[in-house]
Amino acid sequence: MKSIQEVMVTVERALREDPRPCCLHCLGITSEQLCEQIEKHVREKMSDVYTIESGTCHKREHHARVIHPRESAKPLPKL
């Protein structure tokens, strides 16, 4: 199983390619437990760069908890 940091690298890469809001499931994170850990990690350590909130995922046009970069994002923190 991948660590939170390894998963976040994958998420960051995907958001750099397409910064529109996307749910974690569409980014390939299917474990509900891992989704909760990612949300907690973003809230606690990366809230100045990313936000996770209820919204519409652009990949399948469905309502979900989506992650997206903040508008005035600071440089990404070192993992």
mmCIF file of the N, C-alpha and C atoms, coordinates in Angstrom:
data_MODEL
# 
_entry.id   MODEL 
# 
loop_
_atom_site.group_PDB 
_atom_site.id 
_atom_site.type_symbol 
_atom_site.label_atom_id 
_atom_site.label_alt_id 
_atom_site.label_comp_id 
_atom_site.label_asym_id 
_atom_site.label_entity_id 
_atom_site.label_seq_id 
_atom_site.pdbx_PDB_ins_code 
_atom_site.Cartn_x 
_atom_site.Cartn_y 
_atom_site.Cartn_z 
_atom_site.occupancy 
_atom_site.B_iso_or_equiv 
_atom_site.pdbx_formal_charge 
_atom_site.auth_seq_id 
_atom_site.auth_comp_id 
_atom_site.auth_asym_id 
_atom_site.auth_atom_id 
_atom_site.pdbx_PDB_model_num 
ATOM 1   N N  . MET A 1 1  ? 0.842   -1.191 0.000   1.00 0.00 ? 1  MET A N  1 
ATOM 2   C CA . MET A 1 1  ? 0.000   0.000  0.000   1.00 0.00 ? 1  MET A CA 1 
ATOM 3   C C  . MET A 1 1  ? 0.877   1.241  0.000   1.00 0.00 ? 1  MET A C  1 
ATOM 4   N N  . LYS A 1 2  ? 0.494   2.218  -0.771  1.00 0.00 ? 2  LYS A N  1 
ATOM 5   C CA . LYS A 1 2  ? 1.267   3.448  -0.866  1.00 0.00 ? 2  LYS A CA 1 
ATOM 6   C C  . LYS A 1 2  ? 1.056   4.313  0.370   1.00 0.00 ? 2  LYS A C  1 
ATOM 7   N N  . SER A 1 3  ? 2.077   5.118  0.669   1.00 0.00 ? 3  SER A N  1 
ATOM 8   C CA . SER A 1 3  ? 1.964   6.060  1.783   1.00 0.00 ? 3  SER A CA 1 
ATOM 9   C C  . SER A 1 3  ? 1.163   7.284  1.328   1.00 0.00 ? 3  SER A C  1 
ATOM 10  N N  . ILE A 1 4  ? 0.744   8.079  2.318   1.00 0.00 ? 4  ILE A N  1 
ATOM 11  C CA . ILE A 1 4  ? -0.007  9.305  2.013   1.00 0.00 ? 4  ILE A CA 1 
ATOM 12  C C  . ILE A 1 4  ? 0.829   10.217 1.114   1.00 0.00 ? 4  ILE A C  1 
ATOM 13  N N  . GLN A 1 5  ? 2.118   10.329 1.392   1.00 0.00 ? 5  GLN A N  1 
ATOM 14  C CA . GLN A 1 5  ? 2.984   11.202 0.592   1.00 0.00 ? 5  GLN A CA 1 
ATOM 15  C C  . GLN A 1 5  ? 3.063   10.731 -0.857  1.00 0.00 ? 5  GLN A C  1 
ATOM 16  N N  . GLU A 1 6  ? 3.148   9.418  -1.061  1.00 0.00 ? 6  GLU A N  1 
ATOM 17  C CA . GLU A 1 6  ? 3.200   8.894  -2.429  1.00 0.00 ? 6  GLU A CA 1 
ATOM 18  C C  . GLU A 1 6  ? 1.891   9.161  -3.169  1.00 0.00 ? 6  GLU A C  1 
ATOM 19  N N  . VAL A 1 7  ? 0.784   9.012  -2.480  1.00 0.00 ? 7  VAL A N  1 
ATOM 20  C CA . VAL A 1 7  ? -0.518  9.278  -3.092  1.00 0.00 ? 7  VAL A CA 1 
ATOM 21  C C  . VAL A 1 7  ? -0.640  10.766 -3.415  1.00 0.00 ? 7  VAL A C  1 
ATOM 22  N N  . MET A 1 8  ? -0.184  11.628 -2.499  1.00 0.00 ? 8  MET A N  1 
ATOM 23  C CA . MET A 1 8  ? -0.268  13.075 -2.735  1.00 0.00 ? 8  MET A CA 1 
ATOM 24  C C  . MET A 1 8  ? 0.582   13.493 -3.931  1.00 0.00 ? 8  MET A C  1 
ATOM 25  N N  . VAL A 1 9  ? 1.700   12.848 -4.164  1.00 0.00 ? 9  VAL A N  1 
ATOM 26  C CA . VAL A 1 9  ? 2.510   13.148 -5.347  1.00 0.00 ? 9  VAL A CA 1 
ATOM 27  C C  . VAL A 1 9  ? 1.704   12.861 -6.612  1.00 0.00 ? 9  VAL A C  1 
ATOM 28  N N  . THR A 1 10 ? 0.982   11.752 -6.613  1.00 0.00 ? 10 THR A N  1 
ATOM 29  C CA . THR A 1 10 ? 0.134   11.398 -7.751  1.00 0.00 ? 10 THR A CA 1 
ATOM 30  C C  . THR A 1 10 ? -0.984  12.428 -7.935  1.00 0.00 ? 10 THR A C  1 
ATOM 31  N N  . VAL A 1 11 ? -1.617  12.835 -6.829  1.00 0.00 ? 11 VAL A N  1 
ATOM 32  C CA . VAL A 1 11 ? -2.688  13.833 -6.876  1.00 0.00 ? 11 VAL A CA 1 
ATOM 33  C C  . VAL A 1 11 ? -2.150  15.160 -7.393  1.00 0.00 ? 11 VAL A C  1 
ATOM 34  N N  . GLU A 1 12 ? -1.003  15.591 -6.878  1.00 0.00 ? 12 GLU A N  1 
ATOM 35  C CA . GLU A 1 12 ? -0.411  16.863 -7.306  1.00 0.00 ? 12 GLU A CA 1 
ATOM 36  C C  . GLU A 1 12 ? -0.074  16.848 -8.785  1.00 0.00 ? 12 GLU A C  1 
ATOM 37  N N  . ARG A 1 13 ? 0.456   15.742 -9.261  1.00 0.00 ? 13 ARG A N  1 
ATOM 38  C CA . ARG A 1 13 ? 0.794   15.623 -10.683 1.00 0.00 ? 13 ARG A CA 1 
ATOM 39  C C  . ARG A 1 13 ? -0.473  15.765 -11.534 1.00 0.00 ? 13 ARG A C  1 
ATOM 40  N N  . ALA A 1 14 ? -1.536  15.101 -11.128 1.00 0.00 ? 14 ALA A N  1 
ATOM 41  C CA . ALA A 1 14 ? -2.799  15.173 -11.879 1.00 0.00 ? 14 ALA A CA 1 
ATOM 42  C C  . ALA A 1 14 ? -3.371  16.588 -11.860 1.00 0.00 ? 14 ALA A C  1 
ATOM 43  N N  . LEU A 1 15 ? -3.277  17.276 -10.715 1.00 0.00 ? 15 LEU A N  1 
ATOM 44  C CA . LEU A 1 15 ? -3.822  18.632 -10.618 1.00 0.00 ? 15 LEU A CA 1 
ATOM 45  C C  . LEU A 1 15 ? -2.969  19.646 -11.369 1.00 0.00 ? 15 LEU A C  1 
ATOM 46  N N  . ARG A 1 16 ? -1.698  19.379 -11.526 1.00 0.00 ? 16 ARG A N  1 
ATOM 47  C CA . ARG A 1 16 ? -0.865  20.267 -12.345 1.00 0.00 ? 16 ARG A CA 1 
ATOM 48  C C  . ARG A 1 16 ? -1.258  20.144 -13.813 1.00 0.00 ? 16 ARG A C  1 
ATOM 49  N N  . GLU A 1 17 ? -1.568  18.933 -14.245 1.00 0.00 ? 17 GLU A N  1 
ATOM 50  C CA . GLU A 1 17 ? -1.976  18.710 -15.633 1.00 0.00 ? 17 GLU A CA 1 
ATOM 51  C C  . GLU A 1 17 ? -3.350  19.309 -15.912 1.00 0.00 ? 17 GLU A C  1 
ATOM 52  N N  . ASP A 1 18 ? -4.259  19.179 -14.953 1.00 0.00 ? 18 ASP A N  1 
ATOM 53  C CA . ASP A 1 18 ? -5.619  19.697 -15.110 1.00 0.00 ? 18 ASP A CA 1 
ATOM 54  C C  . ASP A 1 18 ? -6.103  20.195 -13.749 1.00 0.00 ? 18 ASP A C  1 
ATOM 55  N N  . PRO A 1 19 ? -6.035  21.503 -13.492 1.00 0.00 ? 19 PRO A N  1 
ATOM 56  C CA . PRO A 1 19 ? -6.343  22.035 -12.166 1.00 0.00 ? 19 PRO A CA 1 
ATOM 57  C C  . PRO A 1 19 ? -7.822  22.130 -11.812 1.00 0.00 ? 19 PRO A C  1 
ATOM 58  N N  . ARG A 1 20 ? -8.712  21.655 -12.663 1.00 0.00 ? 20 ARG A N  1 
ATOM 59  C CA . ARG A 1 20 ? -10.137 21.698 -12.337 1.00 0.00 ? 20 ARG A CA 1 
ATOM 60  C C  . ARG A 1 20 ? -10.435 20.758 -11.178 1.00 0.00 ? 20 ARG A C  1 
ATOM 61  N N  . PRO A 1 21 ? -11.473 21.085 -10.366 1.00 0.00 ? 21 PRO A N  1 
ATOM 62  C CA . PRO A 1 21 ? -11.824 20.222 -9.232  1.00 0.00 ? 21 PRO A CA 1 
ATOM 63  C C  . PRO A 1 21 ? -12.101 18.784 -9.672  1.00 0.00 ? 21 PRO A C  1 
ATOM 64  N N  . CYS A 1 22 ? -11.531 17.845 -8.922  1.00 0.00 ? 22 CYS A N  1 
ATOM 65  C CA . CYS A 1 22 ? -11.692 16.432 -9.245  1.00 0.00 ? 22 CYS A CA 1 
ATOM 66  C C  . CYS A 1 22 ? -11.814 15.645 -7.957  1.00 0.00 ? 22 CYS A C  1 
ATOM 67  N N  . CYS A 1 23 ? -12.661 14.634 -7.954  1.00 0.00 ? 23 CYS A N  1 
ATOM 68  C CA . CYS A 1 23 ? -12.794 13.814 -6.752  1.00 0.00 ? 23 CYS A CA 1 
ATOM 69  C C  . CYS A 1 23 ? -11.648 12.816 -6.681  1.00 0.00 ? 23 CYS A C  1 
ATOM 70  N N  . LEU A 1 24 ? -11.375 12.350 -5.476  1.00 0.00 ? 24 LEU A N  1 
ATOM 71  C CA . LEU A 1 24 ? -10.276 11.413 -5.280  1.00 0.00 ? 24 LEU A CA 1 
ATOM 72  C C  . LEU A 1 24 ? -10.531 10.084 -5.983  1.00 0.00 ? 24 LEU A C  1 
ATOM 73  N N  . HIS A 1 25 ? -11.797 9.664  -6.070  1.00 0.00 ? 25 HIS A N  1 
ATOM 74  C CA . HIS A 1 25 ? -12.115 8.404  -6.748  1.00 0.00 ? 25 HIS A CA 1 
ATOM 75  C C  . HIS A 1 25 ? -11.728 8.468  -8.223  1.00 0.00 ? 25 HIS A C  1 
ATOM 76  N N  . CYS A 1 26 ? -11.985 9.584  -8.881  1.00 0.00 ? 26 CYS A N  1 
ATOM 77  C CA . CYS A 1 26 ? -11.619 9.726  -10.293 1.00 0.00 ? 26 CYS A CA 1 
ATOM 78  C C  . CYS A 1 26 ? -10.111 9.855  -10.484 1.00 0.00 ? 26 CYS A C  1 
ATOM 79  N N  . LEU A 1 27 ? -9.396  10.199 -9.409  1.00 0.00 ? 27 LEU A N  1 
ATOM 80  C CA . LEU A 1 27 ? -7.940  10.241 -9.459  1.00 0.00 ? 27 LEU A CA 1 
ATOM 81  C C  . LEU A 1 27 ? -7.328  8.878  -9.147  1.00 0.00 ? 27 LEU A C  1 
ATOM 82  N N  . GLY A 1 28 ? -8.174  7.864  -8.962  1.00 0.00 ? 28 GLY A N  1 
ATOM 83  C CA . GLY A 1 28 ? -7.692  6.510  -8.749  1.00 0.00 ? 28 GLY A CA 1 
ATOM 84  C C  . GLY A 1 28 ? -7.585  6.078  -7.300  1.00 0.00 ? 28 GLY A C  1 
ATOM 85  N N  . ILE A 1 29 ? -8.091  6.902  -6.372  1.00 0.00 ? 29 ILE A N  1 
ATOM 86  C CA . ILE A 1 29 ? -8.047  6.559  -4.951  1.00 0.00 ? 29 ILE A CA 1 
ATOM 87  C C  . ILE A 1 29 ? -9.428  6.031  -4.578  1.00 0.00 ? 29 ILE A C  1 
ATOM 88  N N  . THR A 1 30 ? -9.543  4.718  -4.514  1.00 0.00 ? 30 THR A N  1 
ATOM 89  C CA . THR A 1 30 ? -10.852 4.109  -4.326  1.00 0.00 ? 30 THR A CA 1 
ATOM 90  C C  . THR A 1 30 ? -11.134 3.689  -2.897  1.00 0.00 ? 30 THR A C  1 
ATOM 91  N N  . SER A 1 31 ? -10.106 3.576  -2.073  1.00 0.00 ? 31 SER A N  1 
ATOM 92  C CA . SER A 1 31 ? -10.302 3.189  -0.682  1.00 0.00 ? 31 SER A CA 1 
ATOM 93  C C  . SER A 1 31 ? -10.878 4.350  0.112   1.00 0.00 ? 31 SER A C  1 
ATOM 94  N N  . GLU A 1 32 ? -12.026 4.129  0.747   1.00 0.00 ? 32 GLU A N  1 
ATOM 95  C CA . GLU A 1 32 ? -12.659 5.190  1.532   1.00 0.00 ? 32 GLU A CA 1 
ATOM 96  C C  . GLU A 1 32 ? -11.764 5.615  2.694   1.00 0.00 ? 32 GLU A C  1 
ATOM 97  N N  . GLN A 1 33 ? -11.063 4.650  3.293   1.00 0.00 ? 33 GLN A N  1 
ATOM 98  C CA . GLN A 1 33 ? -10.149 4.952  4.398   1.00 0.00 ? 33 GLN A CA 1 
ATOM 99  C C  . GLN A 1 33 ? -8.996  5.842  3.910   1.00 0.00 ? 33 GLN A C  1 
ATOM 100 N N  . LEU A 1 34 ? -8.447  5.549  2.749   1.00 0.00 ? 34 LEU A N  1 
ATOM 101 C CA . LEU A 1 34 ? -7.367  6.358  2.205   1.00 0.00 ? 34 LEU A CA 1 
ATOM 102 C C  . LEU A 1 34 ? -7.871  7.748  1.830   1.00 0.00 ? 34 LEU A C  1 
ATOM 103 N N  . CYS A 1 35 ? -9.088  7.845  1.305   1.00 0.00 ? 35 CYS A N  1 
ATOM 104 C CA . CYS A 1 35 ? -9.673  9.157  0.986   1.00 0.00 ? 35 CYS A CA 1 
ATOM 105 C C  . CYS A 1 35 ? -9.772  10.016 2.243   1.00 0.00 ? 35 CYS A C  1 
ATOM 106 N N  . GLU A 1 36 ? -10.210 9.406  3.340   1.00 0.00 ? 36 GLU A N  1 
ATOM 107 C CA . GLU A 1 36 ? -10.311 10.140 4.606   1.00 0.00 ? 36 GLU A CA 1 
ATOM 108 C C  . GLU A 1 36 ? -8.937  10.595 5.088   1.00 0.00 ? 36 GLU A C  1 
ATOM 109 N N  . GLN A 1 37 ? -7.921  9.753  4.935   1.00 0.00 ? 37 GLN A N  1 
ATOM 110 C CA . GLN A 1 37 ? -6.569  10.121 5.351   1.00 0.00 ? 37 GLN A CA 1 
ATOM 111 C C  . GLN A 1 37 ? -6.027  11.253 4.491   1.00 0.00 ? 37 GLN A C  1 
ATOM 112 N N  . ILE A 1 38 ? -6.312  11.212 3.186   1.00 0.00 ? 38 ILE A N  1 
ATOM 113 C CA . ILE A 1 38 ? -5.870  12.282 2.283   1.00 0.00 ? 38 ILE A CA 1 
ATOM 114 C C  . ILE A 1 38 ? -6.546  13.598 2.660   1.00 0.00 ? 38 ILE A C  1 
ATOM 115 N N  . GLU A 1 39 ? -7.851  13.559 2.908   1.00 0.00 ? 39 GLU A N  1 
ATOM 116 C CA . GLU A 1 39 ? -8.573  14.774 3.313   1.00 0.00 ? 39 GLU A CA 1 
ATOM 117 C C  . GLU A 1 39 ? -7.981  15.356 4.584   1.00 0.00 ? 39 GLU A C  1 
ATOM 118 N N  . LYS A 1 40 ? -7.712  14.513 5.550   1.00 0.00 ? 40 LYS A N  1 
ATOM 119 C CA . LYS A 1 40 ? -7.128  14.971 6.815   1.00 0.00 ? 40 LYS A CA 1 
ATOM 120 C C  . LYS A 1 40 ? -5.748  15.570 6.578   1.00 0.00 ? 40 LYS A C  1 
ATOM 121 N N  . HIS A 1 41 ? -4.935  14.924 5.761   1.00 0.00 ? 41 HIS A N  1 
ATOM 122 C CA . HIS A 1 41 ? -3.586  15.416 5.453   1.00 0.00 ? 41 HIS A CA 1 
ATOM 123 C C  . HIS A 1 41 ? -3.652  16.794 4.786   1.00 0.00 ? 41 HIS A C  1 
ATOM 124 N N  . VAL A 1 42 ? -4.560  16.950 3.837   1.00 0.00 ? 42 VAL A N  1 
ATOM 125 C CA . VAL A 1 42 ? -4.698  18.234 3.137   1.00 0.00 ? 42 VAL A CA 1 
ATOM 126 C C  . VAL A 1 42 ? -5.161  19.317 4.105   1.00 0.00 ? 42 VAL A C  1 
ATOM 127 N N  . ARG A 1 43 ? -6.154  19.001 4.947   1.00 0.00 ? 43 ARG A N  1 
ATOM 128 C CA . ARG A 1 43 ? -6.650  19.984 5.925   1.00 0.00 ? 43 ARG A CA 1 
ATOM 129 C C  . ARG A 1 43 ? -5.549  20.429 6.890   1.00 0.00 ? 43 ARG A C  1 
ATOM 130 N N  . GLU A 1 44 ? -4.759  19.480 7.358   1.00 0.00 ? 44 GLU A N  1 
ATOM 131 C CA . GLU A 1 44 ? -3.778  19.779 8.395   1.00 0.00 ? 44 GLU A CA 1 
ATOM 132 C C  . GLU A 1 44 ? -2.465  20.341 7.860   1.00 0.00 ? 44 GLU A C  1 
ATOM 133 N N  . LYS A 1 45 ? -2.024  19.897 6.683   1.00 0.00 ? 45 LYS A N  1 
ATOM 134 C CA . LYS A 1 45 ? -0.682  20.261 6.232   1.00 0.00 ? 45 LYS A CA 1 
ATOM 135 C C  . LYS A 1 45 ? -0.619  20.995 4.909   1.00 0.00 ? 45 LYS A C  1 
ATOM 136 N N  . MET A 1 46 ? -1.693  20.980 4.134   1.00 0.00 ? 46 MET A N  1 
ATOM 137 C CA . MET A 1 46 ? -1.628  21.571 2.796   1.00 0.00 ? 46 MET A CA 1 
ATOM 138 C C  . MET A 1 46 ? -2.800  22.492 2.506   1.00 0.00 ? 46 MET A C  1 
ATOM 139 N N  . SER A 1 47 ? -3.458  22.984 3.545   1.00 0.00 ? 47 SER A N  1 
ATOM 140 C CA . SER A 1 47 ? -4.662  23.792 3.346   1.00 0.00 ? 47 SER A CA 1 
ATOM 141 C C  . SER A 1 47 ? -4.379  25.130 2.672   1.00 0.00 ? 47 SER A C  1 
ATOM 142 N N  . ASP A 1 48 ? -3.128  25.590 2.705   1.00 0.00 ? 48 ASP A N  1 
ATOM 143 C CA . ASP A 1 48 ? -2.805  26.837 2.015   1.00 0.00 ? 48 ASP A CA 1 
ATOM 144 C C  . ASP A 1 48 ? -2.606  26.625 0.509   1.00 0.00 ? 48 ASP A C  1 
ATOM 145 N N  . VAL A 1 49 ? -2.503  25.372 0.084   1.00 0.00 ? 49 VAL A N  1 
ATOM 146 C CA . VAL A 1 49 ? -2.283  25.056 -1.326  1.00 0.00 ? 49 VAL A CA 1 
ATOM 147 C C  . VAL A 1 49 ? -3.511  24.422 -1.971  1.00 0.00 ? 49 VAL A C  1 
ATOM 148 N N  . TYR A 1 50 ? -4.191  23.519 -1.239  1.00 0.00 ? 50 TYR A N  1 
ATOM 149 C CA . TYR A 1 50 ? -5.340  22.796 -1.773  1.00 0.00 ? 50 TYR A CA 1 
ATOM 150 C C  . TYR A 1 50 ? -6.545  22.956 -0.867  1.00 0.00 ? 50 TYR A C  1 
ATOM 151 N N  . THR A 1 51 ? -7.702  22.752 -1.436  1.00 0.00 ? 51 THR A N  1 
ATOM 152 C CA . THR A 1 51 ? -8.935  22.714 -0.667  1.00 0.00 ? 51 THR A CA 1 
ATOM 153 C C  . THR A 1 51 ? -9.727  21.483 -1.099  1.00 0.00 ? 51 THR A C  1 
ATOM 154 N N  . ILE A 1 52 ? -10.414 20.884 -0.145  1.00 0.00 ? 52 ILE A N  1 
ATOM 155 C CA . ILE A 1 52 ? -11.313 19.765 -0.432  1.00 0.00 ? 52 ILE A CA 1 
ATOM 156 C C  . ILE A 1 52 ? -12.683 20.166 0.074   1.00 0.00 ? 52 ILE A C  1 
ATOM 157 N N  . GLU A 1 53 ? -13.652 20.118 -0.821  1.00 0.00 ? 53 GLU A N  1 
ATOM 158 C CA . GLU A 1 53 ? -15.014 20.523 -0.468  1.00 0.00 ? 53 GLU A CA 1 
ATOM 159 C C  . GLU A 1 53 ? -16.009 19.807 -1.365  1.00 0.00 ? 53 GLU A C  1 
ATOM 160 N N  . SER A 1 54 ? -17.263 19.887 -1.026  1.00 0.00 ? 54 SER A N  1 
ATOM 161 C CA . SER A 1 54 ? -18.305 19.299 -1.874  1.00 0.00 ? 54 SER A CA 1 
ATOM 162 C C  . SER A 1 54 ? -18.411 20.127 -3.149  1.00 0.00 ? 54 SER A C  1 
ATOM 163 N N  . GLY A 1 55 ? -18.500 19.438 -4.269  1.00 0.00 ? 55 GLY A N  1 
ATOM 164 C CA . GLY A 1 55 ? -18.585 20.143 -5.534  1.00 0.00 ? 55 GLY A CA 1 
ATOM 165 C C  . GLY A 1 55 ? -18.822 19.160 -6.671  1.00 0.00 ? 55 GLY A C  1 
ATOM 166 N N  . THR A 1 56 ? -18.621 19.629 -7.890  1.00 0.00 ? 56 THR A N  1 
ATOM 167 C CA . THR A 1 56 ? -18.823 18.806 -9.072  1.00 0.00 ? 56 THR A CA 1 
ATOM 168 C C  . THR A 1 56 ? -17.476 18.389 -9.639  1.00 0.00 ? 56 THR A C  1 
ATOM 169 N N  . CYS A 1 57 ? -17.302 17.100 -9.787  1.00 0.00 ? 57 CYS A N  1 
ATOM 170 C CA . CYS A 1 57 ? -16.089 16.545 -10.382 1.00 0.00 ? 57 CYS A CA 1 
ATOM 171 C C  . CYS A 1 57 ? -16.202 16.687 -11.900 1.00 0.00 ? 57 CYS A C  1 
ATOM 172 N N  . HIS A 1 58 ? -15.176 17.254 -12.511 1.00 0.00 ? 58 HIS A N  1 
ATOM 173 C CA . HIS A 1 58 ? -15.240 17.511 -13.952 1.00 0.00 ? 58 HIS A CA 1 
ATOM 174 C C  . HIS A 1 58 ? -15.084 16.248 -14.796 1.00 0.00 ? 58 HIS A C  1 
ATOM 175 N N  . LYS A 1 59 ? -14.536 15.194 -14.247 1.00 0.00 ? 59 LYS A N  1 
ATOM 176 C CA . LYS A 1 59 ? -14.275 14.001 -15.061 1.00 0.00 ? 59 LYS A CA 1 
ATOM 177 C C  . LYS A 1 59 ? -15.547 13.275 -15.464 1.00 0.00 ? 59 LYS A C  1 
ATOM 178 N N  . ARG A 1 60 ? -16.487 13.130 -14.526 1.00 0.00 ? 60 ARG A N  1 
ATOM 179 C CA . ARG A 1 60 ? -17.728 12.425 -14.848 1.00 0.00 ? 60 ARG A CA 1 
ATOM 180 C C  . ARG A 1 60 ? -18.951 13.266 -14.541 1.00 0.00 ? 60 ARG A C  1 
ATOM 181 N N  . GLU A 1 61 ? -18.746 14.554 -14.289 1.00 0.00 ? 61 GLU A N  1 
ATOM 182 C CA . GLU A 1 61 ? -19.841 15.479 -14.019 1.00 0.00 ? 61 GLU A CA 1 
ATOM 183 C C  . GLU A 1 61 ? -20.772 14.959 -12.924 1.00 0.00 ? 61 GLU A C  1 
ATOM 184 N N  . HIS A 1 62 ? -20.183 14.539 -11.805 1.00 0.00 ? 62 HIS A N  1 
ATOM 185 C CA . HIS A 1 62 ? -20.990 14.078 -10.679 1.00 0.00 ? 62 HIS A CA 1 
ATOM 186 C C  . HIS A 1 62 ? -20.626 14.882 -9.433  1.00 0.00 ? 62 HIS A C  1 
ATOM 187 N N  . HIS A 1 63 ? -21.538 14.877 -8.476  1.00 0.00 ? 63 HIS A N  1 
ATOM 188 C CA . HIS A 1 63 ? -21.329 15.612 -7.235  1.00 0.00 ? 63 HIS A CA 1 
ATOM 189 C C  . HIS A 1 63 ? -20.543 14.725 -6.266  1.00 0.00 ? 63 HIS A C  1 
ATOM 190 N N  . ALA A 1 64 ? -19.468 15.291 -5.679  1.00 0.00 ? 64 ALA A N  1 
ATOM 191 C CA . ALA A 1 64 ? -18.614 14.525 -4.767  1.00 0.00 ? 64 ALA A CA 1 
ATOM 192 C C  . ALA A 1 64 ? -17.770 15.489 -3.957  1.00 0.00 ? 64 ALA A C  1 
ATOM 193 N N  . ARG A 1 65 ? -16.944 14.941 -3.079  1.00 0.00 ? 65 ARG A N  1 
ATOM 194 C CA . ARG A 1 65 ? -15.930 15.734 -2.384  1.00 0.00 ? 65 ARG A CA 1 
ATOM 195 C C  . ARG A 1 65 ? -14.779 15.889 -3.367  1.00 0.00 ? 65 ARG A C  1 
ATOM 196 N N  . VAL A 1 66 ? -14.475 17.117 -3.749  1.00 0.00 ? 66 VAL A N  1 
ATOM 197 C CA . VAL A 1 66 ? -13.447 17.357 -4.764  1.00 0.00 ? 66 VAL A CA 1 
ATOM 198 C C  . VAL A 1 66 ? -12.252 18.082 -4.158  1.00 0.00 ? 66 VAL A C  1 
ATOM 199 N N  . ILE A 1 67 ? -11.096 17.841 -4.747  1.00 0.00 ? 67 ILE A N  1 
ATOM 200 C CA . ILE A 1 67 ? -9.877  18.526 -4.363  1.00 0.00 ? 67 ILE A CA 1 
ATOM 201 C C  . ILE A 1 67 ? -9.482  19.436 -5.519  1.00 0.00 ? 67 ILE A C  1 
ATOM 202 N N  . HIS A 1 68 ? -9.005  20.623 -5.175  1.00 0.00 ? 68 HIS A N  1 
ATOM 203 C CA . HIS A 1 68 ? -8.510  21.513 -6.218  1.00 0.00 ? 68 HIS A CA 1 
ATOM 204 C C  . HIS A 1 68 ? -7.538  22.518 -5.615  1.00 0.00 ? 68 HIS A C  1 
ATOM 205 N N  . PRO A 1 69 ? -6.645  23.052 -6.452  1.00 0.00 ? 69 PRO A N  1 
ATOM 206 C CA . PRO A 1 69 ? -5.690  24.050 -5.967  1.00 0.00 ? 69 PRO A CA 1 
ATOM 207 C C  . PRO A 1 69 ? -6.419  25.337 -5.598  1.00 0.00 ? 69 PRO A C  1 
ATOM 208 N N  . ARG A 1 70 ? -5.903  26.001 -4.588  1.00 0.00 ? 70 ARG A N  1 
ATOM 209 C CA . ARG A 1 70 ? -6.439  27.314 -4.232  1.00 0.00 ? 70 ARG A CA 1 
ATOM 210 C C  . ARG A 1 70 ? -6.012  28.312 -5.295  1.00 0.00 ? 70 ARG A C  1 
ATOM 211 N N  . GLU A 1 71 ? -6.777  29.370 -5.443  1.00 0.00 ? 71 GLU A N  1 
ATOM 212 C CA . GLU A 1 71 ? -6.490  30.383 -6.470  1.00 0.00 ? 71 GLU A CA 1 
ATOM 213 C C  . GLU A 1 71 ? -5.113  31.018 -6.284  1.00 0.00 ? 71 GLU A C  1 
ATOM 214 N N  . SER A 1 72 ? -4.813  31.465 -5.073  1.00 0.00 ? 72 SER A N  1 
ATOM 215 C CA . SER A 1 72 ? -3.532  32.121 -4.821  1.00 0.00 ? 72 SER A CA 1 
ATOM 216 C C  . SER A 1 72 ? -2.614  31.167 -4.076  1.00 0.00 ? 72 SER A C  1 
ATOM 217 N N  . ALA A 1 73 ? -2.369  30.041 -4.719  1.00 0.00 ? 73 ALA A N  1 
ATOM 218 C CA . ALA A 1 73 ? -1.582  28.992 -4.063  1.00 0.00 ? 73 ALA A CA 1 
ATOM 219 C C  . ALA A 1 73 ? -0.127  29.397 -3.913  1.00 0.00 ? 73 ALA A C  1 
ATOM 220 N N  . LYS A 1 74 ? 0.414   29.033 -2.774  1.00 0.00 ? 74 LYS A N  1 
ATOM 221 C CA . LYS A 1 74 ? 1.838   29.209 -2.517  1.00 0.00 ? 74 LYS A CA 1 
ATOM 222 C C  . LYS A 1 74 ? 2.559   28.043 -3.181  1.00 0.00 ? 74 LYS A C  1 
ATOM 223 N N  . PRO A 1 75 ? 3.871   28.113 -3.282  1.00 0.00 ? 75 PRO A N  1 
ATOM 224 C CA . PRO A 1 75 ? 4.602   26.961 -3.833  1.00 0.00 ? 75 PRO A CA 1 
ATOM 225 C C  . PRO A 1 75 ? 4.321   25.707 -3.005  1.00 0.00 ? 75 PRO A C  1 
ATOM 226 N N  . LEU A 1 76 ? 4.323   24.573 -3.661  1.00 0.00 ? 76 LEU A N  1 
ATOM 227 C CA . LEU A 1 76 ? 4.028   23.321 -2.994  1.00 0.00 ? 76 LEU A CA 1 
ATOM 228 C C  . LEU A 1 76 ? 5.038   23.045 -1.889  1.00 0.00 ? 76 LEU A C  1 
ATOM 229 N N  . PRO A 1 77 ? 4.576   22.590 -0.734  1.00 0.00 ? 77 PRO A N  1 
ATOM 230 C CA . PRO A 1 77 ? 5.510   22.240 0.336   1.00 0.00 ? 77 PRO A CA 1 
ATOM 231 C C  . PRO A 1 77 ? 6.268   20.983 -0.018  1.00 0.00 ? 77 PRO A C  1 
ATOM 232 N N  . LYS A 1 78 ? 7.472   20.859 0.501   1.00 0.00 ? 78 LYS A N  1 
ATOM 233 C CA . LYS A 1 78 ? 8.281   19.660 0.281   1.00 0.00 ? 78 LYS A CA 1 
ATOM 234 C C  . LYS A 1 78 ? 7.669   18.521 1.061   1.00 0.00 ? 78 LYS A C  1 
ATOM 235 N N  . LEU A 1 79 ? 7.518   17.377 0.419   1.00 0.00 ? 79 LEU A N  1 
ATOM 236 C CA . LEU A 1 79 ? 6.931   16.215 1.094   1.00 0.00 ? 79 LEU A CA 1 
ATOM 237 C C  . LEU A 1 79 ? 7.969   15.410 1.767   1.00 0.00 ? 79 LEU A C  1 
# 
